[in-house]
Amino acid sequence: MAEHLWALLRLKAKDDVALKEKYRQVYIETYIHDANGHAIELFEWNGKRVYFHAPTFDHAFSESSNYRRGDGVHDIPFSKNRARRIMWIKEALCASKGNIERRSQIRKNTRG
C-alpha cells in the first residue's frame, strides 16, 4: 500500500450515523468555528482567504458509485475514505508538503 502524504484521521463510533456526526464535528471545529464560536480564518498558499460552510459537509464527504459514467449525483451519502482525509484540506491549502500544480483552462466565447 502506498504511503500517504499526510496522516489519515480514523475516528470510531458505534454505527455509521454516529461516525458521520463525529467527522462533521471535526469539520466544523477545524474549518468553520472553534469551540468558543470564533470564526476560523484559513488562507491558501497565495494568501487568499478560503471560506467553509457547514452545509457543504454532506456533499464534500459523500461520493458517486460511478463518477466516470454517472450523472454527478452522489448516491453514497457518507464516504469513510473521504472523511479520513478531512485534515488534508488544511494541509493542501497551505501546501505543507509535496508539489501543488495549478492548472487553468481558457475557452473562447462568441466574441473570440
BADRENMI-318902 format. One line per 2 residues: number of its first residue (from 1); their letters; for each residue x, y, z of N, C-alpha, C. Coordinates in Angstrom, 1 decimal, padded with zeros to 4 digits. Layout:
// BADRENMI-318902
NUM	A	X:Y:Z:X:Y:Z:X:Y:Z | ... $
END
This chain:
// BADRENMI-318902
1	MA	000.8:-001.2:000.0:000.0:000.0:000.0:000.9:001.2:000.0 | 000.5:002.2:-000.8:001.3:003.4:-000.9:001.2:004.2:000.4 $
3	EH	002.2:004.9:000.7:002.2:005.8:001.9:001.6:007.1:001.5 | 000.8:007.6:002.4:000.1:008.9:002.2:001.0:010.1:002.5 $
5	LW	000.7:011.2:001.9:001.5:012.4:002.1:001.2:012.9:003.5 | -000.1:012.8:003.9:-000.5:013.3:005.3:-001.2:012.1:006.0 $
7	AL	-001.3:012.2:007.3:-001.9:011.1:008.1:-003.4:011.2:007.9 | -004.0:010.0:008.0:-005.4:009.8:007.9:-006.0:010.0:009.3 $
9	LR	-007.2:010.5:009.4:-007.9:010.6:010.7:-008.9:009.5:010.8 | -008.7:008.6:011.7:-009.6:007.4:011.9:-010.3:007.5:013.2 $
11	LK	-011.6:007.9:013.1:-012.4:008.0:014.3:-013.3:006.7:014.4 | -013.7:006.4:015.6:-014.5:005.3:015.8:-015.8:005.7:016.5 $
13	AK	-016.9:004.9:016.1:-018.2:005.2:016.7:-019.0:003.9:016.7 | -020.1:003.9:017.4:-020.9:002.6:017.5:-021.6:002.3:016.1 $
15	DD	-021.9:003.3:015.3:-022.5:003.0:014.0:-022.1:004.1:013.0 | -022.6:003.9:011.8:-022.2:004.9:010.7:-022.8:006.3:010.9 $
17	VA	-024.0:006.3:011.5:-024.6:007.6:011.8:-023.8:008.4:012.8 | -023.4:007.8:013.9:-022.6:008.4:014.9:-021.2:008.8:014.4 $
19	LK	-020.7:007.9:013.5:-019.4:008.2:012.9:-019.4:009.4:012.0 | -020.5:009.6:011.2:-020.6:010.7:010.4:-020.7:012.0:011.2 $
21	EK	-021.4:012.0:012.3:-021.6:013.1:013.2:-020.2:013.5:013.8 | -019.4:012.5:014.2:-018.1:012.8:014.7:-017.2:013.5:013.7 $
23	YR	-017.2:013.0:012.4:-016.5:013.7:011.4:-017.0:015.1:011.1 | -018.4:015.2:011.2:-019.0:016.6:010.9:-018.5:017.5:012.0 $
25	QV	-018.4:017.1:013.3:-017.9:017.9:014.4:-016.5:018.4:014.1 | -015.6:017.4:013.7:-014.2:017.8:013.3:-014.2:018.8:012.2 $
27	YI	-015.0:018.6:011.2:-015.1:019.6:010.1:-015.5:021.0:010.6 | -016.5:021.0:011.4:-016.9:022.3:011.9:-015.9:023.0:012.8 $
29	ET	-015.3:022.2:013.7:-014.3:022.8:014.6:-012.9:023.1:013.9 | -012.7:022.5:012.8:-011.4:022.7:012.1:-011.5:023.8:011.0 $
31	YI	-012.7:023.9:010.4:-012.8:024.7:009.2:-013.8:025.9:009.3 | -014.7:025.8:010.3:-015.8:026.8:010.4:-015.6:027.7:011.6 $
33	HD	-015.8:027.1:012.8:-015.6:027.9:014.0:-015.1:027.0:015.1 | -014.4:027.6:016.1:-013.8:026.8:017.2:-014.9:026.6:018.3 $
35	AN	-014.5:025.9:019.3:-015.4:025.6:020.4:-016.0:026.8:021.1 | -015.4:028.0:021.0:-015.9:029.2:021.5:-016.7:030.0:020.6 $
37	GH	-016.9:029.5:019.4:-017.7:030.2:018.4:-017.0:031.2:017.5 | -015.7:031.3:017.7:-014.9:032.2:016.8:-014.7:031.7:015.5 $
39	AI	-014.9:032.5:014.4:-014.7:032.0:013.1:-013.2:031.6:012.9 | -013.0:030.6:012.1:-011.6:030.1:011.8:-011.2:030.8:010.5 $
41	EL	-010.1:031.4:010.5:-009.6:032.0:009.2:-008.5:031.1:008.6 | -008.8:030.7:007.4:-007.9:029.8:006.7:-007.5:030.6:005.4 $
43	FE	-006.2:030.4:005.0:-005.7:031.1:003.8:-005.0:030.0:003.0 | -005.1:030.2:001.7:-004.4:029.3:000.8:-003.0:029.8:000.6 $
45	WN	-002.1:029.0:-000.1:-000.7:029.3:-000.3:-000.4:030.7:-000.9 | -001.4:031.3:-001.6:-001.2:032.6:-002.2:-001.7:033.7:-001.3 $
47	GK	-002.2:033.4:-000.1:-002.7:034.4:000.8:-004.1:034.7:000.7 | -004.9:034.1:-000.2:-006.3:034.3:-000.3:-007.1:033.6:000.8 $
49	RV	-008.1:034.3:001.3:-008.9:033.6:002.4:-009.8:032.6:001.7 | -010.0:031.5:002.4:-010.9:030.4:002.0:-012.0:030.3:003.0 $
51	YF	-013.2:030.2:002.6:-014.4:030.1:003.4:-015.0:028.7:003.3 | -015.4:028.2:004.5:-016.1:026.9:004.5:-017.4:027.1:005.2 $
53	HA	-018.4:026.3:004.8:-019.8:026.4:005.4:-020.2:025.0:005.8 | -021.0:025.0:006.9:-021.4:023.7:007.5:-022.2:022.9:006.5 $
55	PT	-023.1:023.4:005.7:-023.9:022.6:004.8:-023.1:021.8:003.8 | -021.9:022.3:003.5:-021.1:021.7:002.4:-020.6:020.3:002.9 $
57	FD	-020.6:020.0:004.1:-020.1:018.7:004.6:-020.7:017.6:003.9 | -022.0:017.6:003.8:-022.8:016.4:003.2:-022.3:016.2:001.8 $
59	HA	-022.1:017.2:001.0:-021.6:017.0:-000.3:-020.1:016.6:-000.4 | -019.3:017.3:000.4:-017.9:017.0:000.3:-017.5:015.6:000.8 $
61	FS	-018.2:015.0:001.7:-017.9:013.7:002.2:-018.9:012.6:001.8 | -019.5:012.8:000.6:-020.3:011.8:000.0:-019.6:011.5:-001.3 $
63	ES	-020.1:010.5:-002.0:-019.5:010.2:-003.3:-020.5:009.5:-004.3 | -020.1:009.4:-005.5:-020.9:008.7:-006.5:-020.3:007.3:-006.7 $
65	SN	-021.1:006.3:-006.8:-020.6:005.0:-007.0:-020.0:004.8:-008.4 | -020.4:005.7:-009.4:-019.9:005.6:-010.7:-019.6:007.0:-011.2 $
67	YR	-018.5:007.6:-010.7:-018.3:009.0:-011.1:-017.8:009.3:-012.5 | -017.3:008.2:-013.1:-016.8:008.4:-014.5:-018.0:008.4:-015.5 $
69	RG	-018.9:007.6:-015.3:-020.0:007.5:-016.3:-021.4:007.9:-015.7 | -021.4:008.3:-014.4:-022.6:008.7:-013.8:-023.0:010.2:-014.2 $
71	DG	-024.1:010.6:-013.6:-024.6:011.9:-013.9:-024.2:012.9:-012.8 | -023.3:012.6:-012.0:-022.8:013.5:-011.0:-023.5:013.5:-009.7 $
73	VH	-024.5:012.6:-009.5:-025.3:012.5:-008.3:-024.5:011.6:-007.3 | -024.4:012.1:-006.1:-023.7:011.4:-005.1:-024.7:010.4:-004.4 $
75	DI	-024.6:009.1:-004.8:-025.6:008.1:-004.2:-025.0:007.4:-003.0 | -023.8:007.7:-002.6:-023.3:007.1:-001.4:-023.2:008.3:-000.4 $
77	PF	-024.1:008.3:000.6:-024.3:009.5:001.4:-023.1:009.9:002.4 | -022.3:008.9:002.7:-021.1:009.1:003.6:-020.0:008.2:003.1 $
79	SK	-018.9:008.9:002.7:-017.7:008.2:002.3:-016.6:008.2:003.4 | -016.4:007.0:004.0:-015.4:006.9:005.0:-014.0:007.3:004.5 $
81	NR	-013.7:006.9:003.3:-012.4:007.2:002.7:-012.2:008.7:002.6 | -013.2:009.4:002.1:-013.1:010.9:002.1:-013.0:011.5:003.5 $
83	AR	-013.8:011.0:004.4:-013.8:011.6:005.7:-012.5:011.4:006.4 | -011.8:010.3:006.2:-010.5:010.0:006.8:-009.4:011.0:006.3 $
85	RI	-009.7:011.7:005.2:-008.8:012.7:004.6:-009.2:014.1:005.0 | -010.1:014.3:005.9:-010.6:015.6:006.3:-009.6:016.6:006.7 $
87	MW	-008.5:016.2:007.3:-007.5:017.1:007.7:-006.5:017.5:006.6 | -006.6:016.8:005.5:-005.8:017.1:004.3:-006.2:018.4:003.7 $
89	IK	-007.4:018.8:003.8:-007.9:020.1:003.2:-006.9:021.2:003.7 | -006.7:021.3:005.0:-005.9:022.3:005.6:-004.5:022.2:005.1 $
91	EA	-003.9:021.0:005.0:-002.6:020.8:004.5:-002.4:021.2:003.1 | -003.4:020.8:002.3:-003.3:021.2:000.8:-003.4:022.6:000.6 $
93	LC	-004.2:023.3:001.4:-004.4:024.8:001.2:-003.1:025.5:001.5 | -002.4:025.1:002.5:-001.1:025.8:002.9:000.1:025.2:002.2 $
95	AS	-000.2:024.1:001.4:000.9:023.5:000.6:002.1:023.0:001.5 | 001.7:022.3:002.6:002.7:022.0:003.6:003.7:020.9:003.1 $
97	KG	003.3:020.1:002.1:004.2:019.1:001.6:003.9:018.9:000.1 | 004.8:018.3:-000.6:004.6:017.9:-001.9:004.6:019.1:-002.9 $
99	NI	004.2:018.9:-004.1:004.1:019.9:-005.1:002.6:020.2:-005.5 | 002.2:021.4:-005.5:000.9:021.7:-005.9:000.9:022.3:-007.4 $
101	ER	000.2:021.6:-008.3:000.2:022.0:-009.6:-001.1:022.9:-009.8 | -000.9:024.1:-010.3:-002.0:025.0:-010.5:-002.3:025.0:-012.0 $
103	RS	-003.5:024.6:-012.4:-003.8:024.5:-013.8:-005.0:025.4:-014.1 | -005.0:025.8:-015.3:-006.1:026.7:-015.8:-006.5:026.3:-017.2 $
105	QI	-007.7:026.8:-017.6:-008.2:026.5:-018.9:-008.8:027.8:-019.4 | -008.6:028.1:-020.6:-009.2:029.3:-021.2:-010.0:028.8:-022.4 $
107	RK	-011.3:029.3:-022.4:-012.2:029.0:-023.5:-012.5:030.3:-024.2 | -012.6:030.2:-025.5:-013.0:031.4:-026.3:-014.6:031.4:-026.2 $
109	NT	-015.1:032.6:-026.1:-016.5:032.8:-026.1:-016.9:033.2:-027.5 | -018.1:033.6:-027.7:-018.7:034.0:-029.0:-018.0:035.3:-029.6 $
111	RG	-017.4:036.0:-028.7:-016.7:037.3:-029.2:-015.2:037.0:-029.5 | -014.8:035.8:-029.3:-013.4:035.5:-029.7:-012.5:035.5:-028.5 $
END
